[in-house]
Structure formats: structure tokens, C-alpha cells
């Protein structure tokens, strides 16, 4: 009887393996800062834009936030993290590949906060369409990479 059950089990189709979809990853450059300062705080307009980003994320899934070692990236992400009780994780601004690998390994949506000289590379390495170079005045853009497609939103203060 036991051999019959084993033989019958062998004839049944194997259960489908769950295929994990790549996570949705949102990439933003830190928000408004004064020009020419090494590690500035956000300007009042940048703080307002960071609060608007937190509102934009309402109703959207998000489980991880990656920021660089600079105050401006942490301040950009702070309202979003606080509103969801998500611990902000740091990555080295020079280690784009490491940040991308961490985001891709996540089981749910991620926000990466970078800089004008890193965001285009991050979006491209995630498999999205590379944005153009960013100038100092380019604040407020969010690129969303999901399943190889790139979406774009602008966050107003």
C-alpha cells in the first residue's frame, strides 16, 4: 500500500515554484539644499518637499529606505520613515552597486535616496531608463523602477 501511494504521488504534477517578482524601487535625489556647501541641511523648501514625499507614499507599500552618509539624504527620507516606523539604512554614496544589490534583494518596495551624480546611475543599474544628468536645481523627481519599466513623478513642496 505504501509503495502504491508513493507511486501515485510521483505521478502528480509538482507544485509550482513561487517566482518572486523583482521589487518596485523608488529613487530620489535628496531635496533642496544650498549650493556649494559640503554637507548642508535641507532648505525649508526641501523640508516641505520631504513632507510631501511622505504624503505621496501614503497608500503605497514600502519596507526599506536606503540613504547615503550625508545629512541631506537622511533628512529627505526622515518624514517617510517616521510615518511608517521604518528604520533608515545607510549606504556609502560611492557604493552604487552595493545599494542597488541591497534594493534588488528586498522582498518588497524600497526607496533609495541619492545625489545628482548618483541617481542616473542607480536608475540605470536597476534596469530602468537612465535619466539625464541632474543639475543643482533639479529637486523633486522620483523615478520608480518596476519590472524593467521606469515611471517618473515630481514632488512639489
OpenMM code with the backbone's topology and positions (N, CA, C; nanometers):
from openmm import Vec3, app, unit

residues = "UNK UNK UNK UNK UNK UNK UNK UNK UNK UNK UNK UNK UNK UNK UNK UNK UNK UNK UNK UNK UNK UNK UNK UNK UNK UNK UNK UNK UNK UNK UNK UNK UNK UNK UNK UNK UNK UNK UNK UNK UNK UNK UNK UNK UNK UNK UNK UNK UNK UNK UNK UNK UNK UNK UNK UNK UNK UNK UNK UNK UNK UNK UNK UNK UNK UNK UNK UNK UNK UNK UNK UNK UNK UNK UNK UNK UNK UNK UNK UNK UNK UNK UNK UNK UNK UNK UNK UNK UNK UNK UNK UNK UNK UNK UNK UNK UNK UNK UNK UNK UNK UNK UNK UNK UNK UNK UNK UNK UNK UNK UNK UNK UNK UNK UNK UNK UNK UNK UNK UNK UNK UNK UNK UNK UNK UNK UNK UNK UNK UNK UNK UNK UNK UNK UNK UNK UNK UNK UNK UNK UNK UNK UNK UNK UNK UNK UNK UNK UNK UNK UNK UNK UNK UNK UNK UNK UNK".split()
positions = [
    Vec3(0.0817, -0.1188, 0.0000),
    Vec3(0.0000, 0.0000, 0.0000),
    Vec3(0.0870, 0.1266, 0.0000),
    Vec3(0.1924, 0.1226, 0.0819),
    Vec3(0.2814, 0.2380, 0.0919),
    Vec3(0.3475, 0.2660, -0.0425),
    Vec3(0.3944, 0.1613, -0.1120),
    Vec3(0.4567, 0.1802, -0.2421),
    Vec3(0.3571, 0.2344, -0.3431),
    Vec3(0.2321, 0.1957, -0.3329),
    Vec3(0.1296, 0.2453, -0.4239),
    Vec3(0.1100, 0.3946, -0.4049),
    Vec3(0.1071, 0.4410, -0.2799),
    Vec3(0.0918, 0.5840, -0.2529),
    Vec3(0.2109, 0.6636, -0.3035),
    Vec3(0.3293, 0.6106, -0.2863),
    Vec3(0.4496, 0.6783, -0.3348),
    Vec3(0.4458, 0.6856, -0.4864),
    Vec3(0.4052, 0.5767, -0.5512),
    Vec3(0.3966, 0.5735, -0.6963),
    Vec3(0.2929, 0.6741, -0.7458),
    Vec3(0.1790, 0.6836, -0.6780),
    Vec3(0.0761, 0.7801, -0.7163),
    Vec3(0.1245, 0.9231, -0.6971),
    Vec3(0.1944, 0.9466, -0.5898),
    Vec3(0.2477, 1.0806, -0.5629),
    Vec3(0.3457, 1.1226, -0.6713),
    Vec3(0.4209, 1.0280, -0.7242),
    Vec3(0.5175, 1.0586, -0.8295),
    Vec3(0.4476, 1.1000, -0.9581),
    Vec3(0.3245, 1.0563, -0.9776),
    Vec3(0.2503, 1.0897, -1.0986),
    Vec3(0.1846, 1.2268, -1.0920),
    Vec3(0.1680, 1.2801, -0.9715),
    Vec3(0.1046, 1.4103, -0.9556),
    Vec3(0.1996, 1.5202, -1.0019),
    Vec3(0.1449, 1.6270, -1.0566),
    Vec3(0.2332, 1.7359, -1.1001),
    Vec3(0.3012, 1.8007, -0.9792),
    Vec3(0.4239, 1.8422, -1.0015),
    Vec3(0.4991, 1.9094, -0.8946),
    Vec3(0.4360, 2.0449, -0.8680),
    Vec3(0.4356, 2.0889, -0.7418),
    Vec3(0.3798, 2.2218, -0.7133),
    Vec3(0.4632, 2.3281, -0.7835),
    Vec3(0.3966, 2.4283, -0.8329),
    Vec3(0.4677, 2.5374, -0.8994),
    Vec3(0.5543, 2.6100, -0.7980),
    Vec3(0.6749, 2.6410, -0.8393),
    Vec3(0.7631, 2.7167, -0.7521),
    Vec3(0.7210, 2.8626, -0.7554),
    Vec3(0.7167, 2.9224, -0.6401),
    Vec3(0.6803, 3.0639, -0.6331),
    Vec3(0.7931, 3.1467, -0.6926),
    Vec3(0.7582, 3.2289, -0.7886),
    Vec3(0.8571, 3.3161, -0.8506),
    Vec3(0.8420, 3.4540, -0.7884),
    Vec3(0.9483, 3.5010, -0.7276),
    Vec3(0.9436, 3.6318, -0.6624),
    Vec3(0.9623, 3.7402, -0.7676),
    Vec3(0.8661, 3.8286, -0.7751),
    Vec3(0.8757, 3.9420, -0.8659),
    Vec3(0.9836, 4.0367, -0.8135),
    Vec3(1.0567, 4.1016, -0.9033),
    Vec3(1.1533, 4.1998, -0.8552),
    Vec3(1.0785, 4.3112, -0.7828),
    Vec3(1.1382, 4.3640, -0.6776),
    Vec3(1.0680, 4.4683, -0.6018),
    Vec3(1.0565, 4.5983, -0.6818),
    Vec3(0.9584, 4.6772, -0.6466),
    Vec3(0.9473, 4.8122, -0.7001),
    Vec3(1.0466, 4.8971, -0.6220),
    Vec3(1.1259, 4.9752, -0.6945),
    Vec3(1.2269, 5.0574, -0.6275),
    Vec3(1.2088, 5.2024, -0.6713),
    Vec3(1.1967, 5.2891, -0.5730),
    Vec3(1.1806, 5.4325, -0.5966),
    Vec3(1.3162, 5.4983, -0.5699),
    Vec3(1.3571, 5.5862, -0.6598),
    Vec3(1.4864, 5.6536, -0.6463),
    Vec3(1.4624, 5.8043, -0.6513),
    Vec3(1.5172, 5.8729, -0.5543),
    Vec3(1.5023, 6.0179, -0.5478),
    Vec3(1.6373, 6.0802, -0.5127),
    Vec3(1.6609, 6.1939, -0.5695),
    Vec3(1.7769, 6.2720, -0.5278),
    Vec3(1.7349, 6.3487, -0.4034),
    Vec3(1.8276, 6.3675, -0.3085),
    Vec3(1.7934, 6.4459, -0.1888),
    Vec3(1.7279, 6.5757, -0.2326),
    Vec3(1.6512, 6.6340, -0.1424),
    Vec3(1.5775, 6.7541, -0.1791),
    Vec3(1.6583, 6.8808, -0.1559),
    Vec3(1.5947, 6.9941, -0.1758),
    Vec3(1.6555, 7.1247, -0.1882),
    Vec3(1.7597, 7.1589, -0.0813),
    Vec3(1.8788, 7.1949, -0.1295),
    Vec3(1.9895, 7.2354, -0.0434),
    Vec3(2.0555, 7.3595, -0.1025),
    Vec3(2.1298, 7.4342, -0.0195),
    Vec3(2.2050, 7.5469, -0.0750),
    Vec3(2.3194, 7.4943, -0.1612),
    Vec3(2.3565, 7.5708, -0.2587),
    Vec3(2.4642, 7.5318, -0.3499),
    Vec3(2.5998, 7.5584, -0.2860),
    Vec3(2.6926, 7.4661, -0.3070),
    Vec3(2.8312, 7.4876, -0.2684),
    Vec3(2.8687, 7.4477, -0.1276),
    Vec3(2.7764, 7.3982, -0.0471),
    Vec3(2.8108, 7.3558, 0.0887),
    Vec3(2.8382, 7.2060, 0.0888),
    Vec3(2.9327, 7.1643, 0.1739),
    Vec3(2.9774, 7.0252, 0.1744),
    Vec3(2.8714, 6.9266, 0.2255),
    Vec3(2.8126, 6.9520, 0.3393),
    Vec3(2.7121, 6.8611, 0.3946),
    Vec3(2.5997, 6.9434, 0.4572),
    Vec3(2.5225, 7.0145, 0.3712),
    Vec3(2.4210, 7.1064, 0.4246),
    Vec3(2.2948, 7.0357, 0.4713),
    Vec3(2.2219, 7.1072, 0.5556),
    Vec3(2.0860, 7.0669, 0.5896),
    Vec3(1.9960, 7.1050, 0.4729),
    Vec3(1.8777, 7.0447, 0.4687),
    Vec3(1.7797, 7.0842, 0.3682),
    Vec3(1.7337, 7.2269, 0.3944),
    Vec3(1.7062, 7.2981, 0.2869),
    Vec3(1.6436, 7.4295, 0.2983),
    Vec3(1.4970, 7.4106, 0.3381),
    Vec3(1.4295, 7.5146, 0.3857),
    Vec3(1.2875, 7.4993, 0.4199),
    Vec3(1.2049, 7.4388, 0.3060),
    Vec3(1.2345, 7.4753, 0.1830),
    Vec3(1.1634, 7.4174, 0.0683),
    Vec3(1.1916, 7.2678, 0.0566),
    Vec3(1.3146, 7.2262, 0.0885),
    Vec3(1.3484, 7.0842, 0.0870),
    Vec3(1.2767, 7.0073, 0.1958),
    Vec3(1.2641, 7.0687, 0.3134),
    Vec3(1.1897, 7.0058, 0.4234),
    Vec3(1.0437, 6.9882, 0.3823),
    Vec3(0.9857, 7.0918, 0.3210),
    Vec3(0.8462, 7.0838, 0.2759),
    Vec3(0.8309, 6.9748, 0.1700),
    Vec3(0.9287, 6.9634, 0.0816),
    Vec3(0.9225, 6.8604, -0.0223),
    Vec3(0.9354, 6.7210, 0.0401),
    Vec3(1.0192, 6.7055, 0.1435),
    Vec3(1.0333, 6.5771, 0.2127),
    Vec3(0.9013, 6.5361, 0.2776),
    Vec3(0.8308, 6.6329, 0.3338),
    Vec3(0.6994, 6.6041, 0.3918),
    Vec3(0.5993, 6.5667, 0.2826),
    Vec3(0.6102, 6.6311, 0.1660),
    Vec3(0.5233, 6.5971, 0.0527),
    Vec3(0.5536, 6.4559, 0.0022),
    Vec3(0.6791, 6.4160, 0.0064),
    Vec3(0.7162, 6.2792, -0.0340),
    Vec3(0.6490, 6.1777, 0.0581),
    Vec3(0.6482, 6.2054, 0.1871),
    Vec3(0.5816, 6.1152, 0.2815),
    Vec3(0.4325, 6.1032, 0.2482),
    Vec3(0.3708, 6.2139, 0.2107),
    Vec3(0.2290, 6.2097, 0.1715),
    Vec3(0.2117, 6.1303, 0.0421),
    Vec3(0.3048, 6.1458, -0.0518),
    Vec3(0.2988, 6.0727, -0.1790),
    Vec3(0.3047, 5.9217, -0.1559),
    Vec3(0.3793, 5.8799, -0.0558),
    Vec3(0.3926, 5.7371, -0.0268),
    Vec3(0.2712, 5.6793, 0.0472),
    Vec3(0.1809, 5.7621, 0.0969),
    Vec3(0.0622, 5.7094, 0.1659),
    Vec3(-0.0126, 5.6154, 0.0721),
    Vec3(-0.0479, 5.4985, 0.1250),
    Vec3(-0.1203, 5.4004, 0.0457),
    Vec3(-0.0321, 5.3140, -0.0422),
    Vec3(0.0966, 5.3428, -0.0460),
    Vec3(0.1909, 5.2619, -0.1239),
    Vec3(0.2718, 5.1739, -0.0288),
    Vec3(0.3034, 5.0542, -0.0721),
    Vec3(0.3887, 4.9668, 0.0091),
    Vec3(0.5319, 5.0188, 0.0072),
    Vec3(0.5990, 5.0055, 0.1195),
    Vec3(0.7396, 5.0434, 0.1324),
    Vec3(0.7935, 4.9735, 0.2555),
    Vec3(0.9063, 4.9035, 0.2409),
    Vec3(0.9582, 4.8325, 0.3579),
    Vec3(1.1024, 4.8689, 0.3918),
    Vec3(1.1707, 4.9387, 0.3022),
    Vec3(1.3097, 4.9743, 0.3314),
    Vec3(1.3418, 5.1097, 0.2695),
    Vec3(1.4283, 5.1832, 0.3385),
    Vec3(1.4757, 5.3127, 0.2899),
    Vec3(1.6273, 5.3133, 0.3028),
    Vec3(1.6946, 5.3393, 0.1904),
    Vec3(1.8408, 5.3457, 0.1877),
    Vec3(1.8837, 5.4892, 0.1604),
    Vec3(1.9724, 5.5411, 0.2429),
    Vec3(2.0247, 5.6768, 0.2269),
    Vec3(2.1767, 5.6736, 0.2379),
    Vec3(2.2402, 5.7769, 0.1857),
    Vec3(2.3855, 5.7864, 0.1980),
    Vec3(2.4223, 5.8412, 0.3355),
    Vec3(2.5501, 5.8602, 0.3564),
    Vec3(2.6016, 5.9052, 0.4855),
    Vec3(2.5811, 6.0551, 0.5092),
    Vec3(2.5172, 6.1243, 0.4175),
    Vec3(2.5043, 6.2691, 0.4291),
    Vec3(2.3702, 6.3102, 0.4900),
    Vec3(2.3718, 6.4218, 0.5649),
    Vec3(2.2517, 6.4706, 0.6338),
    Vec3(2.1351, 6.4921, 0.5378),
    Vec3(2.1631, 6.5460, 0.4219),
    Vec3(2.0552, 6.5831, 0.3307),
    Vec3(1.9749, 6.4631, 0.2815),
    Vec3(2.0405, 6.3474, 0.2667),
    Vec3(1.9646, 6.2294, 0.2239),
    Vec3(1.8802, 6.1754, 0.3394),
    Vec3(1.9370, 6.1765, 0.4579),
    Vec3(1.8627, 6.1301, 0.5754),
    Vec3(1.7428, 6.2224, 0.6017),
    Vec3(1.7628, 6.3540, 0.5899),
    Vec3(1.6541, 6.4489, 0.6120),
    Vec3(1.5447, 6.4368, 0.5051),
    Vec3(1.5841, 6.4018, 0.3827),
    Vec3(1.4861, 6.3805, 0.2758),
    Vec3(1.3958, 6.2619, 0.3080),
    Vec3(1.4530, 6.1563, 0.3627),
    Vec3(1.3778, 6.0331, 0.3913),
    Vec3(1.3074, 6.0339, 0.5264),
    Vec3(1.3488, 6.1204, 0.6175),
    Vec3(1.3011, 6.1142, 0.7564),
    Vec3(1.1489, 6.1164, 0.7718),
    Vec3(1.0750, 6.2076, 0.7077),
    Vec3(0.9299, 6.2056, 0.7274),
    Vec3(0.8642, 6.0764, 0.6774),
    Vec3(0.9120, 6.0227, 0.5681),
    Vec3(0.8563, 5.8981, 0.5155),
    Vec3(0.8850, 5.7838, 0.6117),
    Vec3(1.0078, 5.7770, 0.6616),
    Vec3(1.0457, 5.6700, 0.7551),
    Vec3(0.9662, 5.6813, 0.8847),
    Vec3(0.9537, 5.8025, 0.9364),
    Vec3(0.8838, 5.8224, 1.0640),
    Vec3(0.7370, 5.7849, 1.0530),
    Vec3(0.6755, 5.8183, 0.9422),
    Vec3(0.5345, 5.7890, 0.9243),
    Vec3(0.5040, 5.6409, 0.9117),
    Vec3(0.6059, 5.5616, 0.8865),
    Vec3(0.5868, 5.4176, 0.8686),
    Vec3(0.6654, 5.3348, 0.9694),
    Vec3(0.7387, 5.3997, 1.0556),
    Vec3(0.8250, 5.3301, 1.1521),
    Vec3(0.9246, 5.2376, 1.0821),
    Vec3(0.9830, 5.2888, 0.9743),
    Vec3(1.0859, 5.2144, 0.9017),
    Vec3(1.2215, 5.2693, 0.9437),
    Vec3(1.3125, 5.1808, 0.9804),
    Vec3(1.4484, 5.2239, 1.0140),
    Vec3(1.5219, 5.2603, 0.8851),
    Vec3(1.5839, 5.3765, 0.8849),
    Vec3(1.6626, 5.4199, 0.7697),
    Vec3(1.7953, 5.3441, 0.7703),
    Vec3(1.8328, 5.2893, 0.6550),
    Vec3(1.9588, 5.2163, 0.6406),
    Vec3(2.0558, 5.3008, 0.5584),
    Vec3(2.1810, 5.3035, 0.5997),
    Vec3(2.2815, 5.3818, 0.5283),
    Vec3(2.3594, 5.2963, 0.4291),
    Vec3(2.3993, 5.3618, 0.3199),
    Vec3(2.4931, 5.3010, 0.2247),
    Vec3(2.5952, 5.4080, 0.1889),
    Vec3(2.7121, 5.3653, 0.1490),
    Vec3(2.8181, 5.4579, 0.1101),
    Vec3(2.7836, 5.5169, -0.0262),
    Vec3(2.7834, 5.6487, -0.0385),
    Vec3(2.7477, 5.7158, -0.1633),
    Vec3(2.8333, 5.6684, -0.2808),
    Vec3(2.9541, 5.6225, -0.2528),
    Vec3(3.0422, 5.5744, -0.3594),
    Vec3(3.0123, 5.4304, -0.3998),
    Vec3(2.9278, 5.3626, -0.3238),
    Vec3(2.8973, 5.2216, -0.3496),
    Vec3(2.7583, 5.2054, -0.4110),
    Vec3(2.7442, 5.2541, -0.5318),
    Vec3(2.6159, 5.2444, -0.6012),
    Vec3(2.5783, 5.0983, -0.6220),
    Vec3(2.6732, 5.0161, -0.6620),
    Vec3(2.6447, 4.8742, -0.6869),
    Vec3(2.5919, 4.8061, -0.5607),
    Vec3(2.6480, 4.8391, -0.4460),
    Vec3(2.6025, 4.7803, -0.3208),
    Vec3(2.4603, 4.8217, -0.2871),
    Vec3(2.4275, 4.9496, -0.3069),
    Vec3(2.2916, 4.9977, -0.2795),
    Vec3(2.1919, 4.9307, -0.3727),
    Vec3(2.2281, 4.9192, -0.4995),
    Vec3(2.1397, 4.8550, -0.5972),
    Vec3(2.1177, 4.7085, -0.5608),
    Vec3(2.2242, 4.6392, -0.5229),
    Vec3(2.2123, 4.4972, -0.4861),
    Vec3(2.1219, 4.4812, -0.3639),
    Vec3(2.1380, 4.5675, -0.2654),
    Vec3(2.0528, 4.5593, -0.1453),
    Vec3(1.9067, 4.5838, -0.1807),
    Vec3(1.8814, 4.6813, -0.2663),
    Vec3(1.7437, 4.7122, -0.3043),
    Vec3(1.6822, 4.5975, -0.3841),
    Vec3(1.7585, 4.5408, -0.4767),
    Vec3(1.7071, 4.4303, -0.5577),
    Vec3(1.6803, 4.3055, -0.4743),
    Vec3(1.7537, 4.2891, -0.3661),
    Vec3(1.7371, 4.1705, -0.2807),
    Vec3(1.6167, 4.1825, -0.1876),
    Vec3(1.5610, 4.2999, -0.1774),
    Vec3(1.4478, 4.3206, -0.0870),
    Vec3(1.3249, 4.2453, -0.1375),
    Vec3(1.2419, 4.2045, -0.0454),
    Vec3(1.1204, 4.1308, -0.0799),
    Vec3(1.0009, 4.2235, -0.1003),
    Vec3(1.0233, 4.3522, -0.0880),
    Vec3(0.9142, 4.4481, -0.1050),
    Vec3(0.9718, 4.5823, -0.1493),
    Vec3(0.8870, 4.6810, -0.1778),
    Vec3(0.9350, 4.8085, -0.2322),
    Vec3(1.0351, 4.8818, -0.1433),
    Vec3(1.1261, 4.9516, -0.2097),
    Vec3(1.2380, 5.0200, -0.1445),
    Vec3(1.2458, 5.1637, -0.1972),
    Vec3(1.2887, 5.2554, -0.1114),
    Vec3(1.3219, 5.3916, -0.1503),
    Vec3(1.4721, 5.4085, -0.1352),
    Vec3(1.5376, 5.4553, -0.2418),
    Vec3(1.6802, 5.4894, -0.2362),
    Vec3(1.6911, 5.6402, -0.2534),
    Vec3(1.7614, 5.7058, -0.1616),
    Vec3(1.7861, 5.8494, -0.1721),
    Vec3(1.9329, 5.8682, -0.2064),
    Vec3(1.9575, 5.9335, -0.3196),
    Vec3(2.0939, 5.9536, -0.3666),
    Vec3(2.1234, 6.0999, -0.3942),
    Vec3(2.2126, 6.1217, -0.4888),
    Vec3(2.2645, 6.2554, -0.5195),
    Vec3(2.2575, 6.2798, -0.6701),
    Vec3(2.2790, 6.4046, -0.7093),
    Vec3(2.2695, 6.4391, -0.8511),
    Vec3(2.3651, 6.3563, -0.9365),
    Vec3(2.4803, 6.3207, -0.8814),
    Vec3(2.5789, 6.2450, -0.9587),
    Vec3(2.5640, 6.0932, -0.9446),
    Vec3(2.4664, 6.0466, -0.8653),
    Vec3(2.4486, 5.9021, -0.8494),
    Vec3(2.3122, 5.8518, -0.8966),
    Vec3(2.2101, 5.9353, -0.8898),
    Vec3(2.0745, 5.8899, -0.9228),
    Vec3(2.0641, 5.8350, -1.0650),
    Vec3(2.1173, 5.9019, -1.1686),
    Vec3(2.1052, 5.8431, -1.3028),
    Vec3(2.1668, 5.7023, -1.3118),
    Vec3(2.2826, 5.6831, -1.2489),
    Vec3(2.3467, 5.5508, -1.2498),
    Vec3(2.2633, 5.4482, -1.1736),
    Vec3(2.2068, 5.4877, -1.0606),
    Vec3(2.1258, 5.3955, -0.9804),
    Vec3(2.0053, 5.3483, -1.0613),
    Vec3(1.9333, 5.4421, -1.1216),
    Vec3(1.8156, 5.4062, -1.2011),
    Vec3(1.8542, 5.3109, -1.3138),
    Vec3(1.9629, 5.3419, -1.3820),
    Vec3(2.0079, 5.2567, -1.4929),
    Vec3(2.0471, 5.1174, -1.4445),
    Vec3(2.1214, 5.1090, -1.3340),
    Vec3(2.1647, 4.9793, -1.2821),
    Vec3(2.0485, 4.8958, -1.2285),
    Vec3(1.9381, 4.9614, -1.1956),
    Vec3(1.8179, 4.8888, -1.1539),
    Vec3(1.7418, 4.8323, -1.2735),
    Vec3(1.7851, 4.8704, -1.3945),
    Vec3(1.7187, 4.8225, -1.5151),
    Vec3(1.6211, 4.9222, -1.5729),
    Vec3(1.6201, 5.0433, -1.5187),
    Vec3(1.5305, 5.1468, -1.5684),
    Vec3(1.5962, 5.2307, -1.6763),
    Vec3(1.5183, 5.3203, -1.7338),
    Vec3(1.5694, 5.4133, -1.8343),
    Vec3(1.6495, 5.5219, -1.7639),
    Vec3(1.7731, 5.5386, -1.8061),
    Vec3(1.8624, 5.6345, -1.7410),
    Vec3(1.8109, 5.7777, -1.7573),
    Vec3(1.7909, 5.8484, -1.6446),
    Vec3(1.7543, 5.9902, -1.6554),
    Vec3(1.8730, 6.0710, -1.7053),
    Vec3(1.8450, 6.1898, -1.7549),
    Vec3(1.9528, 6.2794, -1.7939),
    Vec3(2.0307, 6.3260, -1.6726),
    Vec3(2.1452, 6.3881, -1.6983),
    Vec3(2.2254, 6.4413, -1.5887),
    Vec3(2.1435, 6.5429, -1.5100),
    Vec3(2.1669, 6.5469, -1.3792),
    Vec3(2.0939, 6.6379, -1.2924),
    Vec3(2.1799, 6.7583, -1.2566),
    Vec3(2.1221, 6.8760, -1.2646),
    Vec3(2.1888, 6.9998, -1.2232),
    Vec3(2.1542, 7.0263, -1.0770),
    Vec3(2.2243, 7.1220, -1.0166),
    Vec3(2.1973, 7.1522, -0.8756),
    Vec3(2.0497, 7.1834, -0.8517),
    Vec3(1.9863, 7.2530, -0.9432),
    Vec3(1.8485, 7.2983, -0.9252),
    Vec3(1.7446, 7.1883, -0.9450),
    Vec3(1.7855, 7.0692, -0.9848),
    Vec3(1.6913, 6.9602, -1.0127),
    Vec3(1.6543, 6.8863, -0.8843),
    Vec3(1.5466, 6.9306, -0.8220),
    Vec3(1.4984, 6.8684, -0.6985),
    Vec3(1.3544, 6.8222, -0.7194),
    Vec3(1.3187, 6.7136, -0.6555),
    Vec3(1.1794, 6.6730, -0.6511),
    Vec3(1.1402, 6.5573, -0.7398),
    Vec3(1.2296, 6.5054, -0.8215),
    Vec3(1.1951, 6.3957, -0.9110),
    Vec3(1.2061, 6.2613, -0.8406),
    Vec3(1.1082, 6.1746, -0.8670),
    Vec3(1.1097, 6.0373, -0.8170),
    Vec3(1.1000, 5.9463, -0.9381),
    Vec3(1.1962, 5.8569, -0.9511),
    Vec3(1.1930, 5.7558, -1.0562),
    Vec3(1.1533, 5.6240, -0.9914),
    Vec3(1.0567, 5.5579, -1.0498),
    Vec3(1.0093, 5.4302, -0.9985),
    Vec3(1.0423, 5.3233, -1.1012),
    Vec3(1.1216, 5.2248, -1.0584),
    Vec3(1.1607, 5.1153, -1.1471),
    Vec3(1.0895, 4.9892, -1.0997),
    Vec3(1.0095, 4.9320, -1.1899),
    Vec3(0.9368, 4.8094, -1.1599),
    Vec3(0.9281, 4.7264, -1.2868),
    Vec3(0.9716, 4.6022, -1.2774),
    Vec3(0.9658, 4.5102, -1.3904),
    Vec3(1.0285, 4.5689, -1.5168),
    Vec3(1.1404, 4.6389, -1.5008),
    Vec3(1.2132, 4.6941, -1.6149),
    Vec3(1.1545, 4.8190, -1.6740),
    Vec3(1.0471, 4.8702, -1.6163),
    Vec3(0.9854, 4.9936, -1.6659),
    Vec3(1.0159, 5.1051, -1.5674),
    Vec3(1.0255, 5.2263, -1.6209),
    Vec3(1.0574, 5.3411, -1.5378),
    Vec3(0.9424, 5.4404, -1.5385),
    Vec3(0.8939, 5.4734, -1.4189),
    Vec3(0.7944, 5.5783, -1.4052),
    Vec3(0.8611, 5.7021, -1.3483),
    Vec3(0.7982, 5.8163, -1.3650),
    Vec3(0.8558, 5.9405, -1.3160),
    Vec3(0.7454, 6.0266, -1.2559),
    Vec3(0.7749, 6.0828, -1.1396),
    Vec3(0.6829, 6.1726, -1.0693),
    Vec3(0.7646, 6.2895, -1.0171),
    Vec3(0.7038, 6.4053, -1.0095),
    Vec3(0.7684, 6.5206, -0.9475),
    Vec3(0.6937, 6.5550, -0.8197),
    Vec3(0.7685, 6.5702, -0.7124),
    Vec3(0.7134, 6.6052, -0.5818),
    Vec3(0.7290, 6.7566, -0.5633),
    Vec3(0.6161, 6.8240, -0.5477),
    Vec3(0.6190, 6.9687, -0.5235),
    Vec3(0.6160, 6.9935, -0.3737),
    Vec3(0.6827, 7.0999, -0.3298),
    Vec3(0.6819, 7.1310, -0.1857),
    Vec3(0.5449, 7.1776, -0.1387),
] * unit.nanometer
topology = app.Topology()
chain = topology.addChain("A")
for resn in residues:
    res = topology.addResidue(resn, chain)
    for name in ("N", "CA", "C"):
        topology.addAtom(name, app.Element.getBySymbol(name[0]), res)
